Amino acid sequence: MTWLVPLPVAIPLVCAGLALTMARRPRLQAAISVTAVSAMLAVAIALLVQANSGPLVMNVGDWAAPVGIALVVDRLSALMLTVSSVVLLGVLAYSIAQGANDETDSDKTPVSVFHPTYLVLAAGVANAFISGDLFNLYVAFEILLGASFVLITLGATGDRIRSGTIYVIVSLLSSVLFLVAIAMIYSATGTLNLAQLGQRLPELDPGTQLILQVMLLLGFGIKAAIFPLSAWLPDSYPTAPAPVTAVFAGLLTKVGIYAIIRTQVLLFPSGALNDALLVLALLTMVVGILGAVAQDDLKRLLSFTLVSHIGYMLFGIAVATDVGIAATIFYVVHHITVQTALFLVAGLIEQRGGTTSLDRLGSLVKVAPALAIVFFVPAMNLAGIPPLSGFLGKVGLLQAGVQLGTPLAYAVVAAGLLTSLLTLYAIVKAWNKAFWQPAPAPLPDVRTPRTTFGAATAIVTVSCALTFLAGPLYGYAQNAAHDLTARSPYIDAVLVNGDRGEGRSPEVADETGGAPDDADSAGGADDASGDDGTGGSDAQGTTASDAVGAPSSVAASRHGSAG
């Protein structure tokens, strides 16, 4: 079933091109987009079932890892693919109902960029989750960020251009840091394959490991909005259209969290920065929620709670035990659905009340009681009210912190409890001002479209369903966490015989006049190229192998350098 692995990326990319050719036919564009994301969800569910038996690996172009790029679907990536596909489909339905495609007023040149760009974003998110190569992960980030640059400025209003500019600058800074980290890692190890890096990076000098780890955390920390690298988010998200803000809040920061989980657990198992991560988790929780309490605009309040609850996920990563990682995975799934639902409902509130300013809203519970319920349920879930999934996730994280038992862990546990209480306070304040208190002025006489309300309600329903599915979901998260901390299931699936992947590289076979099935034959091909005058490559491979204690044979070291 490895042929399923690239489909979550290939389907939306192909359909994005097809949708772009249908720019003059918005309904057909919408149909293409819905079909593509629905197919993406179906494939993700199939992969979720298959990955439960072990990681699925596909070597792109039939070039065996680590020479070629590996696409890997294990339990974690399959779960993230499934949840992200559900959210992408729900937000797409909301945007279609709202008419979120960008069309000009000209009858001669109607242009629609929303659907193609949205599908490119979906492909970038999927590629990030299944990438088994560090540079391919960088490419995935650039795909989804390029699409997000377009989406965040749809409509080209002054506020959106300003916030989009901030977003672009910060994202480019993050990309530069990530690219520099990739160059440093390749220089130190001679490979960018994640499985092979999992073997080689722990053998580097601890000081070198620390520098590389910090560089990756800086790049991913900006993307995940970890304090103090989170100041850009509350200024960027609230001005975008409601469906764009919802998908950004639900997915983009979680892609950063996913990258941190994957690299910290697989590449740096020593946990040299775990205490630093605990401190950052504490600061992210507290500073984020204090910012939320101070807000009088609903979208900005939700943006600050988004930052704050990233701290919970970082807390579980820093604990670095099976319990902590499992709770983090569960909480990521919960937060993707709940945060997306809240931003979609905020869009409905803006439609009905004409604003998201809490000081100008009021009386919505009388004029739109159904809207009050749809906001109240995910809001309580975010605050962690029992027995909802937010409560279950937080209990798991706090339990992991208590089991760790260090003074710093207890401090973060206390910060987590305080953050949960302040989240409840901020949410209740927002609900009271928007729904319960009398409106300072008559609200606009408009009706919330049933289709947009239905789409938002569907995501709210999914977030509630996690409570009823908490048992099997938590069990799946525990298995995923065990695989992550063990590291060997991932590494062995990609590097089947300890050196090369399972697939063959036909071009290498042709050059050597044979059909090599093992690493030695591939190394022989590299030997031939080295004898023809590529002495620099030879020297590089030998240096990389010596640095990390890789196999001493020249063939094996050159092969690692080629990766």
SULMO-V991996 format. One record per backbone hydrogen bond with DSSP energy under -1.0 kcal/mol. NH is the residue of the N-H (numbers start at 0). CO is the residue of the C=O. E is the energy in kcal/mol with one decimal. If there is no record, write none. Layout:
# SULMO-V991996
nh->(NH/NH)
co->(CO/CO)
e->(E/E)
This chain:
# SULMO-V991996
nh->(3/4/6/8/9/10/12/13/14/15/16/17/18/19/20/22/24/28/29/30/31/32/33/34/35/36/37/38/39/40/41/42/43/44/45/46/47/48/49/50/52/53/55/57/59/61/62/66/67/70/71/72/77/78/79/80/81/82/83/84/85/86/87/88/89/90/91/92/93/94/95/96/97/98/99/116/117/118/119/120/121/122/123/124/125/126/127/128/129/130/131/133/136/137/138/139/140/141/142/143/144/145/146/147/148/149/150/151/153/155/160/161/162/163/164/165/166/167/168/169/170/171/172/173/174/175/176/177/178/179/180/181/182/183/184/185/186/187/188/189/191/193/196/197/199/200/202/203/208/209/210/211/212/213/214/215/216/217/218/219/220/221/222/223/225/228/232/235/236/239/244/245/246/247/248/249/250/254/255/256/257/258/259/260/261/262/263/264/265/266/270/273/276/277/278/279/280/281/282/283/284/285/286/287/288/289/290/291/292/293/294/297/300/301/302/303/304/305/306/307/308/310/312/313/314/315/316/317/318/319/324/325/326/327/328/329/330/331/332/333/334/335/336/337/338/339/340/341/342/343/344/345/346/347/348/349/350/351/352/353/357/359/362/363/364/365/366/367/371/372/373/374/375/376/378/379/380/381/382/384/387/391/392/393/394/395/396/397/398/399/400/401/402/403/404/409/410/411/412/413/414/415/416/417/418/419/420/421/422/423/424/425/426/427/428/429/430/431/432/433/434/436/445/452/453/454/455/456/457/458/459/460/461/462/463/464/465/466/468/472/473/474/475/476/477/478/479/480/481/482/483/484/485/486/487/490/491/492/493/494/496/497/500/508/509/510/511/513/521/522/523/524/525/526/527/528/529/530/532/537/538/539/540/541/542/543/544/545/546/547/548/549/556/557/558/559/560/561/562)
co->(0/1/3/5/5/6/8/9/10/11/12/13/14/15/16/19/21/24/25/26/27/28/29/30/31/32/33/34/35/36/37/38/39/40/41/42/43/44/45/46/49/50/72/70/68/58/59/63/63/57/129/55/73/74/75/76/77/78/79/80/81/82/83/84/85/86/87/88/89/90/91/92/93/94/94/112/113/114/115/116/117/118/119/120/121/122/123/124/125/126/69/191/132/133/134/135/136/137/138/139/140/141/142/143/144/145/146/147/150/152/156/157/158/159/160/161/162/163/164/165/166/167/168/169/170/171/172/173/174/175/176/177/178/179/180/181/182/183/184/185/562/131/192/193/195/196/199/200/204/205/206/207/208/209/210/211/212/213/214/215/216/217/218/219/220/225/229/232/232/236/240/241/242/243/244/245/246/250/251/252/253/254/255/256/257/258/259/260/261/262/267/270/272/273/274/275/276/277/278/279/280/281/282/283/284/285/286/287/288/289/291/355/296/297/298/299/300/301/302/303/304/307/308/309/310/311/312/313/314/315/320/321/322/323/324/325/326/327/328/329/330/331/332/333/334/335/336/337/338/339/340/341/342/343/344/345/346/347/348/349/295/356/436/433/434/362/362/363/367/368/369/370/371/372/374/375/376/377/378/379/384/387/388/389/390/391/392/393/394/395/396/397/398/399/400/405/406/407/408/409/410/411/412/413/414/415/416/417/418/419/420/421/422/423/424/425/426/427/428/429/430/431/443/448/449/450/451/452/453/454/455/456/457/458/459/460/461/463/464/468/469/470/471/472/473/474/475/476/477/478/479/480/481/482/485/486/487/488/489/490/499/494/64/504/505/506/507/508/517/518/519/520/521/522/523/524/525/526/529/533/534/535/536/537/538/539/540/541/542/543/544/544/552/553/554/555/556/557/558)
e->(-1.9/-1.3/-1.0/-1.4/-2.7/-2.7/-1.5/-2.6/-2.4/-1.8/-1.7/-1.9/-2.9/-2.0/-1.3/-1.0/-2.2/-2.2/-2.5/-2.1/-2.5/-2.5/-2.6/-2.4/-2.5/-2.6/-2.3/-2.4/-2.2/-2.2/-2.3/-2.4/-2.2/-2.3/-1.9/-2.6/-2.3/-1.8/-2.4/-3.2/-1.8/-1.4/-2.7/-2.4/-2.7/-2.0/-1.5/-1.3/-1.7/-2.9/-2.9/-2.8/-2.5/-2.2/-2.4/-2.4/-2.1/-2.4/-2.5/-2.0/-2.0/-2.3/-2.8/-2.2/-2.3/-2.8/-2.0/-2.2/-2.0/-2.7/-2.4/-2.1/-2.1/-1.1/-2.9/-2.1/-2.8/-2.2/-2.0/-2.4/-2.2/-2.2/-2.4/-2.4/-2.3/-2.6/-1.9/-1.6/-1.6/-1.1/-2.2/-2.9/-1.8/-1.6/-2.3/-2.3/-2.2/-2.2/-2.2/-2.4/-2.4/-2.5/-1.9/-2.0/-2.2/-1.0/-2.2/-2.6/-1.3/-2.3/-2.5/-2.3/-2.7/-2.6/-2.1/-1.9/-2.3/-2.7/-2.5/-2.4/-2.4/-2.6/-2.0/-2.3/-2.4/-2.4/-2.3/-2.3/-2.5/-2.5/-2.3/-2.3/-2.1/-2.3/-2.5/-2.6/-2.2/-1.8/-2.1/-2.4/-1.5/-2.2/-2.8/-2.0/-2.2/-2.5/-1.4/-1.8/-2.5/-2.3/-1.9/-2.3/-2.6/-2.4/-2.2/-2.1/-2.3/-2.3/-2.0/-2.8/-2.7/-1.5/-1.2/-2.4/-2.4/-2.9/-1.3/-1.0/-2.3/-1.4/-2.8/-2.4/-2.1/-2.4/-2.8/-2.4/-2.2/-1.9/-1.3/-1.9/-2.8/-2.3/-1.9/-2.6/-2.8/-2.4/-2.7/-2.0/-1.7/-1.9/-1.4/-1.4/-2.5/-2.1/-2.0/-2.3/-2.6/-2.3/-2.5/-2.7/-2.4/-2.4/-2.5/-1.6/-2.1/-2.2/-1.9/-1.7/-2.3/-1.2/-1.4/-3.0/-2.5/-2.5/-2.0/-2.1/-2.1/-2.0/-1.8/-2.6/-2.5/-1.1/-1.1/-2.3/-2.0/-1.8/-1.8/-2.4/-1.9/-1.4/-2.8/-2.4/-2.3/-2.0/-2.5/-2.4/-2.5/-2.6/-2.0/-2.3/-2.9/-2.3/-1.5/-2.5/-2.4/-1.5/-2.3/-2.5/-2.0/-2.1/-2.5/-2.2/-1.5/-1.6/-2.6/-2.1/-2.0/-2.5/-3.2/-1.7/-2.6/-1.2/-2.2/-1.2/-1.9/-1.1/-1.5/-2.9/-1.6/-1.7/-2.3/-1.7/-2.3/-2.2/-1.7/-2.4/-1.8/-2.5/-1.8/-2.2/-1.8/-1.7/-2.6/-2.0/-2.4/-2.0/-2.0/-2.9/-2.5/-1.9/-2.0/-2.4/-2.4/-1.7/-1.7/-2.4/-1.9/-2.0/-2.3/-2.3/-2.2/-2.5/-2.1/-2.5/-2.7/-2.1/-2.0/-2.5/-2.3/-2.0/-2.2/-2.8/-2.6/-2.6/-2.4/-2.1/-2.8/-2.8/-2.3/-2.6/-2.5/-3.0/-1.8/-2.3/-2.7/-2.2/-2.3/-2.5/-1.9/-1.5/-2.1/-2.6/-2.0/-2.3/-2.0/-2.4/-1.2/-1.5/-1.8/-2.4/-2.8/-2.2/-2.4/-2.4/-2.4/-2.1/-2.4/-2.6/-2.3/-2.1/-2.1/-2.6/-2.2/-1.8/-1.6/-2.2/-3.0/-1.4/-1.5/-3.1/-1.3/-1.5/-3.3/-1.9/-2.4/-1.9/-1.5/-1.7/-1.4/-2.6/-2.0/-1.6/-1.8/-2.1/-2.0/-1.8/-2.2/-2.3/-1.4/-1.7/-2.5/-2.2/-2.5/-2.3/-2.3/-2.5/-2.2/-2.5/-2.3/-1.5/-1.2/-2.1/-2.2/-2.6/-2.1/-2.1/-2.0/-2.1/-1.0)
